Amino acid sequence: MYPEKYKFSKWYDCQIDISVDDQLSDEVDLEDSYTHLVVLIPTITSAGISVRVSDEKGGTFYPFYDFGDKDGDTDILQITAAETTSKAIVLKIGGARHIKLYASNAQTSTDKDFKVRGVNL
């Protein structure tokens, strides 16, 4: 199966509830710290998807940046290209346990149900 060094969480539901916030999901507690997050994106209103992390439940959630490309000269906010169809992506989360997903454009038609899973690579 997978080498022993890899660690996976169970799959968690993660929803952008448009009656609460049309861009930010509910909080997910991955129950342990992980380096990466697998995200199953449903069909959404065109938007980039990125992750916000916190050091505690109910805490302040911060956008997660990638500290430079291979040359170390660019700091970028991790985000996918505009999505409109279902996709699976992997985002860095740097050992976070508490996460929220963020959509760059408002999701106004229906609630959006994502699935997320922590992974240590």
NORQUI-V148762 format. One record per residue. N is the residue number from 0. SS is DSSP state (H for helix, E for strand, L for the rest). NEAR is the number of other ideal C-beta (glycine too) atoms within 12 Angstrom. Layout:
N|SS|NEAR / N|SS|NEAR
This chain:
0|L|5 / 1|L|10 / 2|L|9 / 3|L|8 / 4|L|10 / 5|L|17 / 6|E|21 / 7|E|25 / 8|L|27 / 9|L|18 / 10|L|20 / 11|E|31 / 12|E|22 / 13|E|36 / 14|E|28 / 15|E|35 / 16|L|22 / 17|L|22 / 18|L|12 / 19|L|16 / 20|L|23 / 21|L|24 / 22|L|25 / 23|E|30 / 24|L|38 / 25|L|28 / 26|L|30 / 27|E|36 / 28|E|26 / 29|E|34 / 30|E|18 / 31|E|20 / 32|E|23 / 33|E|34 / 34|E|26 / 35|E|31 / 36|E|45 / 37|E|33 / 38|E|41 / 39|E|25 / 40|E|36 / 41|L|29 / 42|L|18 / 43|L|36 / 44|L|26 / 45|L|20 / 46|E|30 / 47|L|28 / 48|E|44 / 49|E|35 / 50|E|43 / 51|E|35 / 52|E|36 / 53|E|25 / 54|L|18 / 55|L|14 / 56|L|17 / 57|L|12 / 58|L|17 / 59|L|14 / 60|L|27 / 61|E|21 / 62|E|28 / 63|L|31 / 64|E|20 / 65|E|21 / 66|L|16 / 67|L|11 / 68|L|10 / 69|L|8 / 70|L|8 / 71|L|9 / 72|L|9 / 73|L|12 / 74|L|14 / 75|E|16 / 76|E|21 / 77|L|29 / 78|L|26 / 79|L|27 / 80|L|16 / 81|L|17 / 82|E|29 / 83|L|20 / 84|L|14 / 85|L|17 / 86|E|22 / 87|E|21 / 88|E|26 / 89|E|23 / 90|E|38 / 91|E|30 / 92|E|41 / 93|E|27 / 94|E|22 / 95|E|36 / 96|E|26 / 97|E|34 / 98|E|45 / 99|E|41 / 100|E|48 / 101|E|35 / 102|E|37 / 103|L|25 / 104|L|21 / 105|L|18 / 106|L|34 / 107|L|18 / 108|L|15 / 109|L|16 / 110|L|23 / 111|E|38 / 112|E|25 / 113|E|41 / 114|E|26 / 115|E|39 / 116|E|31 / 117|E|38 / 118|E|28 / 119|E|26 / 120|L|20
